[in-house]
Amino acid sequence: MKTFLIILLLLIPVFGIGVYVGYYETFPLDIVKSIKNSNTSNSNLKTINDIPQNSISELISIKSYNDATLKRSQLINYIWKSDSLPEDFPYKIEKNFVSTNFQNIENLKYIEKIHITQILDVNSYPYLFIPIESNNKLIIYHHGHDGDFTLAKNYIISLINDGFSVLAFSMPLTGNNNTPIVNHPNFGKLQLSYHDDLELFASNEFSPIKLFLEPIIISLNYVDENYDFESYSMIGISGGGWTTLLSAAIDERISKSYSVAGSLPFFMRTNLQDLGDFEQRDPSLYQITNYLELYIMAGSGQDRKHIQILNKNDPCCFSVSSQPKYVDEIQKLQSLPLDFELWIDESHNEHKISTNIKKMIQISIEE
């Protein structure tokens, strides 16, 4: 009886502490949650690795370059309701633009600020950086959901100082891009603040996906007309990694593309944070093609390459512990010119492009 009373007296404060932590969400609740998520993640990875190889191959309908071309045309038709990419140009170019974020750069000759306006008054303001001493290669850099491309200022400056011209973008509704108030016929006036807001405007006549990709296409039209670069490569992180994948899949002017922490096939998205915003899961888009086929389209064609880069311990999304089986299935395709690789970065525990990966990308571009 005495032993029972002692155990009971010990359990009462433990129970009380548990209730307090759960109710007020104080320490050590985060630790408990992280342990739970870690265990869940490991369980999910085991399930992923058990996917039969033949099931993956059955998801790929692209077997030839003609198949890739047809799929690309279907995507363009869905996004722009047209048989070809837009031929438009920016409505304004600010020559010799002075940016307080990019001053006293050793190898910078000038900046051009590009003004692009789109439907729903969703604007984009990419910068084109031209170096003094140039290697005649253009790198398109696309930032992610966390804000403006100026957050990658040091990376952009390092590329300029190494002789690259850089065309830098932020995602729609982020950074210095606007968040307009627009009128919806059924819902009245809405401020577009989040990517999921754009889904409300999807119709048979309009795909919001164009708002993510059109700034790149229109900017490259301007670059084509006014410069003579040897090649266009594209690098993106997070949502910018997704934009890099889609841009390279539909626009063959982009020869080499590097998508960092930007996507996984749907069958590998076992965690809630991997579902992503509207653009990552637009049903109409992914009924036309899936992520496996987007990887193929981004890396298919003469002198083209697509490298998917995932962080092993990414706290945000799209982490993997080992090489996914779909990589082998894609690399088996011998009937079309295709260069696809997947790199896993084990050097850090963040949602970022690491210094090591930046070096590897630069070596790959210069090859």
Secondary structure, DSSP 8 states (H G I E B T S, - for coil): -HHHHHHHHHHHHHHHHHHHHHHHT-TTHHHHHHHHHHHHHHHHHHHHHTS-HHHHHTT----SHHHHHHHHHHHHHHHHSSSS------SEEETT---TTS-S-TTEEEEEEEEEE-GGG-EE--EEEEESS--SEEEEEE--TTS-GGGGHHHHHHHHHTT-EEEEE--TTSTTS---EEEETTTEEEE--SHHHHGGG--SS--TTHHHHHHHHHHHHHHHHH---SEEEEEEETHHHHHHHHHHHH-TTEEEEEEES----GGG--SGGGS-SGGGS-HHHHHH--HHHHHHHHHBSTT-EEEEEEETT-SSS---SS--HHHHHHHT--SS-B-EEEEEE-S-SSSS--HHHHHHHHHHHH-
